[in-house]
Amino acid sequence: MLFIKNKILLGFIAIGVLFASCDKFNRLLKSTDYELKLTKAKEYYDKGHYIKSSQLYEELIPVVKGTEKAEEVYYYYTWSEYNLGDYILSQYHFKNYTRQFPASKHAEECYFMNAYCYYLTSSNYKLDQTSSKNAIKELQSFIDIYNESPRIDSCNKIIDKLHAKLERKDYEIVKQYYKLSDWKAAIVATKNFIKEYPSSNLNDEMMYMTINSYYLLAINSIQQKKVERLDGAIENYIKFVDLYPKSSYFSDAENIYTNCKRLKEKLN
C-alpha cells in the first residue's frame, strides 16, 4: 500500500513539474525581454527542444530584423524546423536564408540543405516526382555555384539516386503502354526514354520494344500504312544490332526482323 501511495505521489509531483515548466515557458513567450528569449532559445536548441526553440526564434525574427543578430536567429529557426521534420517549410527557409544572407558563412550549407530537403520530400517512384526534379535542379545549381565544395560528392550521389527513381517511373510508364497494346504511345515513350536516359542499362529492352511495337502496329494497320511501319521496325532493328549485339533480346528481335522482311515482300 505504501508503494502505491509513493507512486501516486511521484505522479502528482511529475505533473506539477510539467505544469510549472509549461507555465514558465508561457511566461517567457509573453515576455518582452528579448535578450533572455535569445539566450533561452539557444539553450532549448542545444538541448534538442526544437518546438520551444522554434517558437522563440519565430517570435524573434521580426524583432531582430536589420540587426547583426538577424542572421543567427533565422539560421537556428530554420534548423529547428528541419529538426522537427518539417522539410517543406525548412526547404523554403533554407533557400530564403541564402537570398537574405548571401555572404553568410552558412550560405553554402543552407543552399545545400535547401536541395536536400527537396530530396527528403521526394515520393515513391509511383507518385508525383516534382520534388525529385526540384532536388536535381537545386543540387545541380549548388554544384555550379560551389564547385569546390566538399559536399559535391554527396550532391552527385543524391542526383544519381533521384535519376534512378525518375528512370524507374518512366520505365513503368513505357511498360504500361506496352501491356495495354497502345503501340503508338509505346513507340513514342521508348524513344523518349532512350533520349532522356542515354546511359541506361534498360535501353536494349527499350529498343526491342520499339521494334516489336512497330511490327505489331504494322500487322494491325490498314494496308496503306503497313509498309511504313514495317520499315520502322526494320530500321530500329538495324540500329539495335549495331548497339546491342549481346543483348538478351537479340534472338527475339531477329525473329521480328525476319517476319517484317517476309511480310514486306508479300506486300510488294
Buried (B, 14 or more C-beta within 10 A) or exposed (E): EEEEEEEEEEEEEEEEEEEEEEEEBEEBEEEEEBEEBBEBBBEBBEEEBBEBBBBBBBBBEEBBEEEEBBBBBBBBBBBBBBBBEBBEBBBBBBBBBBEBBEEBEBBBBBBBBBBBBBBBBBEEBEEEBEBBBBBBEBBBBBBEEBEEBEBBEBBEEBBEBBBEBBBBBBBEBBBEBBEEEBBEBBBBBBBBBBEEBEEBEBBBBBBBBBBBBBBBBBEEBEEEEBBEBBBBBBEBBEEBBEEBEEBEBBEEBBEBBEBBEEBBEEEE
